[in-house]
């Protein structure tokens, strides 16, 4: 694919139902400073909504270089997981969940 080459740091996770699903060779050729490449087992274009836990688990390593103590916090809930859990509690109502 013709176009400019990007030199800024890029983190990318490919999801099975992404449209278009780009080959890794194209991604590596286009983004010369690819700091993270991941492949998720489920999800699509709206992966954060389709599969929030899968999305956060695959996306978190991309942020690790920019977050102090990221490795120590990797075992804890991610902000997205906390948000999803909060939303479920709100929907369930008081005293449930």
FENNOR-V150574 format. One record per run of one state. SS is the DSSP state (hx for helix, st for strand, lp for the rest). FROM is the first residue (numbers start at 1). TO is the last residue. Records with the same first field share a line. If there is no record, write none. Layout:
BEGIN
SS->FROM-TO, FROM-TO
END
This chain:
BEGIN
lp->1-5, 7-9, 15-16, 18-23, 32-33, 40-43, 45-46, 51-51, 67-69, 74-78, 93-97
st->6-6, 10-14, 17-17, 31-31, 34-39, 44-44
hx->24-30, 47-50, 52-66, 70-73, 79-92
END
